[in-house]
Amino acid sequence: MPKAKVHSGAAKRFKKTGAGYKHKRAFRSHILTKMSQKRKRNLRGTRTLNAADAPLVDRMLRS
């Protein structure tokens, strides 16, 4: 029986923690000059994944 493969894109974006999954915020990669400093500052750091999205990520990471 072959091993179930992990979704490699999801594996790069989500890390499992005790509280759920942590992930980076979107819209922080390029064309940042038109964005206000406040908005860029609030996009820093990591967040925990919404509970409604957790089953999808569980399935992609096979955990």
C-alpha positions as CSV (number, residue, x, y, z in Angstrom):
1,M,0.0,0.0,0.0
2,P,1.6,3.4,-1.0
3,K,2.0,6.1,1.6
4,A,-0.4,9.0,1.5
5,K,1.4,12.1,0.2
6,V,1.2,15.5,1.9
7,H,0.1,18.5,-0.2
8,S,3.4,20.2,-0.6
9,G,2.0,23.7,-1.1
10,A,0.1,23.4,2.2
11,A,3.1,22.0,4.0
12,K,5.0,25.2,3.1
13,R,2.3,27.5,4.3
14,F,0.9,25.9,7.5
15,K,2.6,24.7,10.7
16,K,0.8,22.6,13.3
17,T,0.8,24.0,16.8
18,G,-1.1,23.3,20.0
19,A,-3.7,25.9,19.2
20,G,-4.2,24.8,15.6
21,Y,-2.3,25.9,12.6
22,K,-0.2,29.0,12.2
23,H,0.1,30.8,8.9
24,K,1.5,34.0,7.4
25,R,-0.8,36.8,6.3
26,A,-1.5,37.4,2.6
27,F,-0.8,40.6,0.6
28,R,2.7,41.2,1.8
29,S,4.8,40.1,-1.1
30,H,5.1,43.0,-3.7
31,I,3.6,46.3,-4.8
32,L,3.8,47.6,-1.2
33,T,4.5,51.3,-2.1
34,K,0.8,52.2,-2.5
35,M,-0.1,50.5,0.8
36,S,-0.2,52.5,4.0
37,Q,2.3,51.9,6.8
38,K,-0.5,50.9,9.2
39,R,-1.8,48.3,6.9
40,K,1.6,46.8,6.2
41,R,2.4,46.8,10.0
42,N,-0.9,44.9,10.7
43,L,0.0,42.3,8.1
44,R,3.3,41.4,9.9
45,G,3.7,38.2,11.9
46,T,1.7,35.0,12.0
47,R,-1.9,34.2,12.9
48,T,-3.7,31.0,13.9
49,L,-6.0,29.5,11.2
50,N,-9.7,30.0,11.5
51,A,-11.4,26.9,13.0
52,A,-13.7,26.6,9.9
53,D,-10.7,26.1,7.7
54,A,-8.9,23.6,9.9
55,P,-10.5,20.4,8.5
56,L,-9.4,21.3,4.9
57,V,-5.8,21.8,6.1
58,D,-6.0,18.6,8.2
59,R,-6.8,16.7,5.1
60,M,-4.1,18.4,3.0
61,L,-1.4,17.7,5.6
62,R,-2.8,14.2,6.5
63,S,-2.6,14.8,10.2
